[in-house]
């Protein structure tokens, strides 16, 4: 199964179902199963952003008890959207197709949980399966192969 390493708190936000899009500077042709690996780094400053802090607290997490160095969920990478409209003052971004139609709008907590500048990509995740406990694994950059428990 393909896997992606994501620093905390974003990996846990995905595993909890609070974050449905992972924003990246690169696209991928991969579609299908994807393991979410919580990297060893915790962005403590991000854990204090009100929207993130509140989402973590709803599930009993803080910046001090997030799992690290482990696969914590599996999901399905359904689609990758290019971000081509960004209105920071409105706290929203969107993907607009070649015909000029809005394909997806990223706003509210989803906007607060990602990096939605024009030229980046939003990976739509669905069919989330949170693992019963973290499975230790060494992460890598980019997509990598994880041989652990399959969904």
C-alpha positions as CSV (number, residue, x, y, z in Angstrom):
1,X,0.0,0.0,0.0
2,X,1.2,3.5,-0.8
3,X,1.9,5.7,2.3
4,X,2.6,9.3,3.0
5,X,4.3,10.9,5.9
6,X,2.6,13.9,7.3
7,X,3.8,16.0,10.3
8,X,1.6,16.5,13.3
9,X,-1.0,17.7,14.0
10,X,-2.2,17.3,10.4
11,X,-1.8,13.5,10.3
12,X,-4.0,13.2,13.4
13,X,-6.6,15.6,12.0
14,X,-6.9,13.3,8.9
15,X,-7.1,10.2,11.1
16,X,-9.9,11.8,13.2
17,X,-11.9,12.7,10.1
18,X,-11.5,16.4,10.8
19,X,-9.4,17.0,7.7
20,X,-10.6,15.6,4.3
21,X,-7.9,17.2,2.1
22,X,-4.2,17.1,2.3
23,X,-2.5,20.0,0.5
24,X,0.8,19.5,-1.2
25,X,3.1,21.4,-3.6
26,X,3.0,18.4,-5.9
27,X,0.4,16.3,-7.6
28,X,0.4,12.5,-8.0
29,X,-1.2,10.0,-10.4
30,X,-1.8,7.6,-7.6
31,X,-5.4,6.9,-6.8
32,X,-6.6,4.3,-4.3
33,X,-5.5,3.1,-0.8
34,X,-3.1,5.4,1.1
35,X,-1.7,4.9,4.6
36,X,-1.4,8.0,6.8
37,X,2.0,8.0,8.6
38,X,2.4,10.5,11.4
39,X,6.0,11.8,11.2
40,X,8.2,12.4,14.2
41,X,7.9,16.2,14.0
42,X,5.1,18.0,15.9
43,X,4.4,21.6,14.9
44,X,3.6,22.9,18.4
45,X,2.8,26.4,17.1
46,X,0.2,24.9,14.7
47,X,-1.3,23.0,17.6
48,X,-2.2,26.3,19.2
49,X,-4.1,27.7,16.1
50,X,-7.7,27.9,17.5
51,X,-9.4,25.7,14.9
52,X,-6.7,23.0,15.2
53,X,-6.6,23.2,19.0
54,X,-10.4,22.9,19.2
55,X,-10.5,20.0,16.7
56,X,-7.8,18.1,18.6
57,X,-9.4,18.8,22.0
58,X,-12.8,17.3,20.8
59,X,-11.0,14.0,20.6
60,X,-8.8,14.3,23.7
61,X,-5.6,15.4,22.0
62,X,-3.1,18.3,22.5
63,X,0.2,19.1,21.1
64,X,1.7,16.9,23.8
65,X,0.0,13.5,23.2
66,X,0.0,13.1,19.4
67,X,1.3,9.8,18.1
68,X,4.5,10.1,16.1
69,X,6.6,7.8,13.9
70,X,3.7,5.5,13.2
71,X,0.9,4.7,10.7
72,X,-2.3,5.9,12.3
73,X,-5.0,5.5,9.6
74,X,-5.7,4.4,6.1
75,X,-7.8,6.2,3.5
76,X,-8.5,6.3,-0.2
77,X,-6.9,9.0,-2.4
78,X,-9.9,9.8,-4.5
79,X,-8.9,12.8,-6.5
80,X,-6.3,15.6,-6.8
81,X,-7.5,19.1,-7.3
82,X,-5.3,22.0,-8.5
83,X,-5.8,25.1,-6.4
84,X,-6.3,27.9,-8.8
85,X,-8.3,30.4,-6.9
86,X,-7.3,31.8,-3.5
87,X,-9.1,34.5,-1.5
88,X,-7.3,34.6,1.8
89,X,-9.3,37.6,3.1
90,X,-12.4,35.4,2.7
91,X,-10.7,32.3,4.1
92,X,-11.5,30.2,1.1
93,X,-9.9,28.7,-2.0
94,X,-11.3,26.6,-4.8
95,X,-10.4,24.4,-7.8
96,X,-11.9,25.6,-11.1
97,X,-11.9,23.3,-14.1
98,X,-11.0,24.3,-17.7
99,X,-14.6,25.2,-18.4
100,X,-14.5,27.7,-15.6
101,X,-16.8,25.6,-13.3
102,X,-16.0,25.4,-9.6
103,X,-15.1,21.8,-8.8
104,X,-14.4,22.0,-5.1
105,X,-14.4,24.8,-2.5
106,X,-12.1,24.7,0.5
107,X,-13.3,26.8,3.4
108,X,-13.9,27.0,7.2
109,X,-11.9,24.4,9.1
110,X,-10.7,22.7,6.0
111,X,-9.2,26.0,4.9
112,X,-7.6,26.4,8.3
113,X,-6.2,22.9,8.2
114,X,-4.3,23.2,4.9
115,X,-2.1,25.4,2.7
116,X,-4.3,26.6,-0.1
117,X,-2.2,28.9,-2.2
118,X,-2.7,29.0,-6.0
119,X,-0.5,26.5,-7.8
120,X,-0.7,23.9,-5.0
121,X,-2.8,20.7,-4.9
122,X,-5.5,19.4,-2.6
123,X,-5.7,15.6,-2.3
124,X,-9.2,14.5,-1.6
125,X,-9.3,11.7,1.0
126,X,-12.3,9.4,1.6
127,X,-13.2,6.1,3.1
128,X,-11.1,6.8,6.2
129,X,-10.2,3.9,8.5
130,X,-8.6,4.9,11.8
131,X,-6.3,2.1,13.1
132,X,-7.0,0.8,16.6
133,X,-3.5,1.9,17.6
134,X,-0.5,3.5,16.0
135,X,1.8,1.0,14.1
136,X,5.4,2.1,14.3
137,X,7.0,2.7,10.9
138,X,9.8,4.7,9.5
139,X,8.5,7.5,7.3
140,X,9.9,8.8,4.0
141,X,9.5,11.8,1.7
142,X,7.0,11.5,-1.1
143,X,4.8,8.4,-1.6
144,X,6.4,5.2,-0.3
145,X,5.4,1.6,0.1
146,X,4.1,0.4,3.5
147,X,3.9,-3.3,4.0
148,X,1.9,-3.1,7.3
149,X,-1.7,-4.1,8.0
150,X,-3.9,-3.8,5.0
151,X,-7.6,-2.5,5.3
